[in-house]
Amino acid sequence: MSAEQPLAPGIFVTGTDTGVGKTLVAAALARHLRDQGLKVGVMKPAETGVDDPTREGSDAALLRWAADCRAPGEDVAPLRLRRPLAPSIAAEKEKVFVDFGALVESCRRLRRTHDFVIVEGAGGLMVPLAGGLLMADLARAMELPLLVVCRPHLGTINHTLLTVFSAQTMNLPVHGFLINGMPHEPDEAMAEAPHALASLASTDLLGVLDRVEDADERRKVEALARQIPALPTYRTLRRNLGWPEKS
């Protein structure tokens, strides 16, 4: 019997809140790695607010496009729900069973067939997924380190520290955080946020991404992807997230 295919490295992208742009950041990372010649697997385990659950939702579709991922839909976007609610609540209302083990196995299949895998959670770590299980439980079961995406606005220090502290309390490895959406003319609170978070968060600041003003999501992803290799923290980003070198 042949040995089982080893699992590729990956990250679980979470946010400090909904709407911080974690889908855009996850897609930009996928696009950058794809441009480096890596075979990138992407996954949106649970997506709500999907108009037609027989098709992938907008988040999963953007991730697939960014990575040029050819994996089956049941692995890229296994749980699709109509109502724009927390997954457990939407699933209950729509009478959909959330198979937690199947979500984990989908991730493992992606990790066996790709060089690197990016999983994007729904909302933050404490979002209920199924029964008494949270998004944090899914990250743990998938055995992936966290990348936290946060916003630069007033309040981000509290939200980011709470997210990192909660993850560490639950023994979830946090490999760093990215600040997304920094305006070109930040106010005083935004300008001070990176330094404050870098000194307080007990994990590495992996970059500050500028806000991209564009109505087209794909162009936003491409613009963010171009920012990534220009980050002063790029080497730390690569090291912390464990990106493999293309042979």
N, C-alpha and C positions, 0 to 999 in steps of 0.2 A: 504494500500500500504506500503510495507517495505521501510525503509530508504535506500538511496543510499549508497553503500559501500564507506567508507572514503578513501581518497587518501593517499597512503604511501609517506614517505619522499623520496627524491632523489636529484641528482645533475646533472648539465649540464656541461660536460667537454669540455672546449675550449682550444685552443692553441694560443701562441703568433705568430705562423707562421705555415706553413705546414711543416711536417717532424720532429716535435719536439718529436714525440713518444706518442701522446695522446691516440691513440688506444691501445698501449701496456699498458699504465698506467691505462686507463679505464678498460681494461680486467684484469689487475692484481688486481685492487680494487674489481672487480666482483668476481674473484677467491677467494680472501681472505674472502670476506663476505660469499660466498657460503660455504667455509670451516668452517666458524663460525656457520653454520647451518641455515642461512637466505635464504629465497626464493628471488632471485635477478632477477629483470627484466632488460633487456638491450635493447637499441635502437640506431640505426644509421639512423636518419631520412632521410638523403640524402647521397648517396654514388655514386661518379662518377668514371669513369675508370673501370667499371664492364664489364668483357668480355661477360658474358651471363646474361642480365637483368632478365631472367626468374628464375634465381637462386640468392641467396644472395651473395653479394660481399665479398671479403676477410676480410674486417674490421668487417662487421656484423657477418660473420661466426666465426671469432675469439672471438668476444664478446659473442656470443651465447654459444660457447664451454666453455669459461671460467666460465660463470655463470651457465652452465647446464640449460639454459633457454628453456622452452618448449612452449613459446608463439608463436602465428601464425606469419608467415613471413610478413604479411601485417602490423603488429605492430612492429616487430623487425627491418625490413628493408623496409619501404613502398615505398621509391623512389630510383630506381636503374637506373643509366644512363651509357651509354657506353663511352662517350668522357671524357677524364681526364681534365675537365674544371670546373670552378665554376658552381654550380648546375643550376643557372638561365640560364647561357649561354648554357650549355649542353642540358638542357630541351628545350630551344628554337630551337636549331639546330636539335634535335631529335623529335620535335613536340610532346612533352610530357607536359601535363598540371600539374602544381604543385598545389595540393590542400592543401593549408596552414592549413585550418581548420581540414582536415582529419589527418594531421601530429600531430596536437595538441590533437585530440581525441584519436589517437593511444597511445600517452603518457599517457593520462588519464586512458585508459583501463589497461595499464600495472600497473599503480599506484593503481588501484582497486584490482589487483589480485596478488600482490607481496609485500614483506616486505620492499624492497628498490629498487629504479630504477636508473640506470645509463644511461644517454643519452649522446652520443658523437657527437658533432657537426662536421661540415666539415670545416677544416682550422680554421680561426680565427673568431672573432665576426663580422667583417665587410665583410665577404664573402656574395655576393648576392645570395639569395635563390630563389626569385620569384618576378618579377616585381620590385617594389621599396622596397621590404622586404629583410632584412638582417638576418644572422644567429642570431644576437642579438635579433631581433624581435621574433624569434622562442623561444629563451630561456625565454623571457618575457612572451609570451603567454602560455608557458608550466608552468610558475610560479615555476621555479626551480632556486636555487642559483647556482652560477658559481664556478667551480674549474678550475683554470688556470694552464696549463702545459707549462713550459718553458724549454729552453735549458741552459746549463751552459756557452756557448761560448761567446766570445767577442761580444758585441751588445745586449746581453740579458737584460741588465739593461734598456736600452731604449725601447726595444720591450715589456718587461713586464710592465714597468710603463705606457706606452701608452695604453696597453690592460686594465689594472686596472683602469686607469683614464677614459678611454672611457666608460667602464662598469658603473662606478659610475656616470658619467655625464648623462648616459641614465637610471639612477635609477635601475640598475641591481645589486642585492646583490652579492658580491664576498666573498665567505667564505674561501678563501685562495688560495695559489699557491704551486705547487710542481715543483722542479727542477729535470729534468730527464736526465740521461745519463752522470753523472759525471764520468770522467775517473779516474782510480786508481792513475795516476800520472798527475794531472791537471797542466796546466800552471798557471802563476800568475793571469791572468784575471779570469780564471775559479775558482781558489781558493778563490778569493776575492768576487765573485759574490753573494754567499749566504748571507754573512754579509751585503753587500751593499743593496741588495734587501730587506732583512728583516728590514733594517732601513729606507727604502725609500718608500716601496710599499703601505703603509697604509692598508695592510691586512696581515694575518698571513702566514709565511712560514710554510708549513705543512710537509716538508720533502725534503731530497736530496737523490735521488735514484741513485745508481751506475750504470754505463754502463754495459750492459750484452752482452758479445761477444758470440753469438750463431747464426747459420744460421736458426735454426728452431724457428718460431714465438711462438709456444706453449711452448717450453722450456724457451724462454725469459719471457713469461708471468708468468710461474711457478717460475722462479728465482726472478722476481720482486715482486711477491706475498709473497715470503719468506722474502723479505727485509722489507715489510710494518710493521709487528708487532715489528720489531727490531729498528724502527726509534725512536730517542730520543723524537720526537714530536708526537708520536703515540696517546697519550691521547688527545692532541689538535686536531689532525686529526679526531679522532672519534667524539669529541664534536662538532667541527665546521661543519662537514658534516652530523651530525645528525643520525648516524647509530643507529638503534634500537637494544636493547638487545634481544637475543633469549630467549624466555620464556621456 
